């Protein structure tokens, strides 16, 4: 079992309690997912290619149940359940299994994502990769960490030397807004693009300097809440496709090390104008 380590120079108290709670429940759900990866899964289709497995639901039940027990008056927004609202200034935003398609096929690239908002502002983000036992944690104004190591975004300053990540929406088969045009334009401008299938993990990797940038269309709050805080707290930049402030209600996201952000936006906006 991974030993939980305290982020350097963090204090205990209310904020510390939330952090350790989120880390503990993410680790518990992640271990369940890891241990059951190679089992035969019950797959239900939410759309033509958008799926959910029994593992998604079980992991979410574990996380939501823990929140109800520990913080019964907090609001909850989770991918697989109806929103739970009490009017609390605190709201947990949960993706119990980001990378469901990967998981259903036994492809070991997925994560658990948990964020906490206070009065509409994200104050805590946790992304846990159980296959590598990597716990990414960020707190607003306090930095981002991978296990016990402080995270800083990459120093790549030229787009052509950058490694980027992206993904494609579930309505790729029938929607004109499917990211194929952006991907085609970006592929000839960068060193390479990766499409791993987990937006939260992609954002965590931008924070860790493994990716220099990331963009994707039609994401949901549970896909981006924790990861975007990680990028910001690691010194990166997060906007929408227009370069304006990214909100959880924004339809599209661009995240980067900051140094190549305008270059990424220039490529994406150039495609937008010709579409």
C-alpha positions in Angstrom: 0.0 0.0 0.0 1.2 3.5 -0.8 2.3 5.4 2.3 0.6 8.8 2.4 3.1 11.6 2.9 2.4 15.1 4.0 2.9 17.9 1.5 5.9 20.0 2.6 5.1 23.2 4.5 1.4 22.4 4.7 -0.5 23.0 8.0 -3.2 20.8 9.5 -6.6 22.2 10.5 -9.7 22.3 8.3 -7.8 22.5 5.0 -5.5 19.7 6.0 -8.4 17.6 7.1 -10.0 18.0 3.6 -6.7 17.2 1.9 -6.1 14.0 3.8 -9.7 12.9 3.5 -9.6 13.3 -0.3 -6.3 11.5 -0.6 -7.6 8.6 1.5 -10.8 8.1 -0.3 -9.1 8.5 -3.7 -6.6 5.9 -2.7 -9.3 3.5 -1.5 -11.3 3.8 -4.7 -8.1 3.6 -6.8 -7.0 0.3 -5.1 -10.5 -1.1 -5.8 -10.2 -0.2 -9.5 -6.7 -1.5 -9.7 -7.5 -4.8 -8.1 -10.5 -5.4 -10.4 -9.0 -4.1 -13.6 -8.7 -7.6 -15.2 -12.1 -8.8 -14.1 -15.0 -9.2 -16.6 -16.9 -6.0 -16.4 -20.6 -5.2 -16.8 -20.8 -2.4 -19.4 -23.8 -0.1 -19.8 -24.0 2.4 -22.7 -24.9 6.0 -21.9 -24.6 6.8 -25.6 -23.4 5.2 -28.8 -19.8 4.9 -27.5 -20.1 6.5 -24.0 -20.0 3.7 -21.4 -20.1 3.1 -17.7 -19.1 0.0 -15.9 -20.0 -1.5 -12.5 -16.6 -0.4 -11.4 -17.4 3.3 -12.1 -20.5 3.0 -9.9 -18.8 1.1 -7.1 -15.9 3.5 -6.9 -18.3 6.5 -6.9 -20.4 4.8 -4.2 -17.3 4.5 -2.1 -16.3 8.1 -2.5 -19.8 9.6 -2.1 -20.6 7.4 0.9 -17.4 8.6 2.6 -18.3 12.2 2.0 -21.9 11.7 3.3 -20.5 10.2 6.5 -17.7 12.7 7.0 -19.3 15.9 5.6 -23.1 15.2 5.4 -24.0 18.8 4.6 -21.6 19.3 1.7 -22.9 19.4 -1.9 -21.7 16.7 -4.3 -21.4 16.7 -8.1 -20.5 13.2 -9.4 -20.4 11.8 -12.9 -22.6 8.8 -12.4 -25.2 10.1 -9.8 -27.7 12.9 -9.5 -26.3 16.0 -7.9 -26.7 16.3 -4.1 -27.5 19.8 -3.1 -28.0 21.3 0.4 -26.9 24.9 -0.3 -23.5 24.4 1.3 -20.6 26.7 0.3 -18.6 23.4 -0.1 -19.1 21.2 -3.2 -17.2 18.0 -4.0 -16.7 17.3 -7.7 -16.0 13.6 -8.4 -15.0 11.5 -11.4 -14.6 8.0 -9.8 -13.0 6.5 -12.9 -11.7 8.9 -15.6 -10.7 6.6 -18.4 -13.7 4.2 -18.4 -13.2 3.0 -22.0 -9.6 2.1 -21.2 -10.6 0.4 -18.0 -13.3 -1.7 -19.7 -10.8 -3.0 -22.2 -8.2 -3.7 -19.5 -5.9 -0.9 -20.7 -4.2 0.4 -17.5 -4.5 4.1 -18.0 -7.1 5.7 -15.8 -7.4 7.7 -12.5 -9.7 8.9 -9.7 -10.3 12.6 -9.7 -11.7 14.5 -6.7 -12.0 18.3 -6.3 -13.4 20.5 -3.6 -15.0 23.9 -4.2 -15.7 26.6 -1.6 -18.1 29.3 -2.7 -17.6 28.4 -6.4 -13.8 28.4 -6.2 -11.8 25.2 -6.4 -9.6 25.0 -3.3 -8.4 21.3 -3.5 -7.7 18.9 -6.3 -6.6 15.3 -6.1 -5.9 13.0 -9.1 -4.8 9.5 -8.2 -3.2 7.0 -10.7 -3.5 3.7 -8.9 -1.4 1.7 -11.4 1.7 3.8 -10.6 0.6 4.8 -7.1 0.9 8.5 -8.0 -1.1 10.9 -5.9 -1.3 14.4 -7.4 -2.5 17.0 -5.0 -3.0 20.7 -5.3 -4.4 23.3 -2.8 -5.3 26.8 -3.9 -2.3 29.1 -3.1 -0.2 26.3 -1.7 1.2 24.6 -4.8 1.0 21.2 -6.4 2.6 17.9 -5.4 3.2 14.4 -6.6 3.4 12.2 -3.5 6.0 14.2 -1.6 7.6 16.1 -4.5 6.7 19.7 -5.5 5.5 20.0 -9.1 6.5 22.6 -11.6 5.4 22.8 -15.2 7.9 22.2 -18.1 10.2 24.9 -19.5 9.5 24.2 -23.1 9.1 27.5 -24.9 8.8 26.5 -28.5 5.6 24.8 -29.7 7.5 22.7 -32.3 9.4 21.1 -29.4 6.3 20.4 -27.3 4.6 17.2 -26.4 0.8 17.8 -26.2 -2.2 15.8 -25.2 -5.8 15.8 -26.3 -8.9 13.7 -26.5 -12.0 13.3 -28.6 -15.6 13.8 -27.6 -18.1 10.9 -27.4 -20.2 12.4 -30.2 -17.3 12.2 -32.6 -19.3 10.1 -35.1 -22.0 12.6 -35.8 -20.9 16.0 -34.5 -18.9 18.5 -36.7 -17.3 19.8 -33.5 -15.2 16.7 -32.9 -11.7 18.0 -32.5 -10.4 16.3 -35.7 -9.7 19.6 -37.4 -7.8 20.9 -34.4 -5.8 17.7 -34.1 -4.8 17.8 -37.7 -3.7 21.4 -37.5 -1.8 20.9 -34.3 -0.1 17.6 -35.3 2.2 19.4 -37.8 3.1 22.1 -35.4 4.3 20.1 -32.4 6.8 17.4 -31.7 4.0 14.9 -30.9 0.5 14.5 -29.6 -0.7 11.8 -27.2 -4.3 10.7 -26.8 -4.4 8.5 -23.6 -8.1 8.7 -22.8 -8.1 10.4 -19.4 -8.4 14.2 -19.3 -7.8 14.4 -15.6 -4.6 12.4 -15.9 -3.5 14.5 -18.9 -3.9 17.7 -16.9 -2.0 16.2 -14.0 0.8 15.3 -16.4 0.9 19.0 -17.6 1.3 20.0 -14.0 4.1 17.5 -13.6 5.9 18.7 -16.7 5.4 15.4 -18.6 3.2 17.2 -21.2 3.8 20.8 -22.3 0.1 21.4 -23.1 -3.3 19.9 -23.4 -6.6 20.9 -25.1 -10.0 19.2 -25.3 -13.6 19.9 -26.3 -16.8 19.2 -24.5 -15.5 18.2 -21.1 -17.5 18.2 -17.9 -16.6 19.7 -14.5 -15.6 16.4 -13.0 -13.1 15.9 -15.9 -11.4 19.2 -15.3 -11.9 20.6 -11.7 -9.0 18.8 -10.0 -6.6 18.8 -13.0 -7.0 22.5 -13.8 -6.1 23.4 -10.2 -3.0 21.2 -10.4 -1.9 23.0 -13.5 -2.4 26.4 -12.1 -0.7 25.6 -8.8 2.3 24.1 -10.7 2.8 27.4 -12.4 0.9 26.7 -15.7 -1.9 28.5 -17.5 -5.5 27.4 -18.1 -8.0 29.2 -20.4 -10.8 28.4 -22.8 -10.2 28.3 -26.6 -10.5 32.1 -26.8 -7.8 32.6 -24.2 -10.4 33.8 -21.7 -10.6 32.6 -18.1 -11.6 29.0 -17.9 -14.6 28.2 -15.8 -16.0 24.8 -15.0 -18.9 25.7 -17.2 -16.6 26.5 -20.1 -17.2 24.1 -23.0 -13.5 23.7 -24.0 -10.2 23.9 -22.2 -6.6 24.7 -23.0 -3.9 24.1 -20.4 -0.1 24.5 -20.7 3.1 25.4 -19.1 2.3 29.1 -19.9 5.3 29.5 -22.1 3.7 28.1 -25.2 0.1 28.9 -24.4 -0.3 31.7 -26.9 1.2 29.5 -29.5 -1.3 26.8 -28.8 -4.2 29.3 -28.9 -2.9 30.7 -32.2 -3.1 27.3 -33.9 -6.5 26.5 -32.4 -8.0 29.9 -33.2 -6.6 29.8 -36.7 -8.5 26.6 -37.3 -11.7 28.0 -35.7 -11.6 31.0 -38.1 -11.4 28.7 -41.2 -14.0 26.2 -40.1 
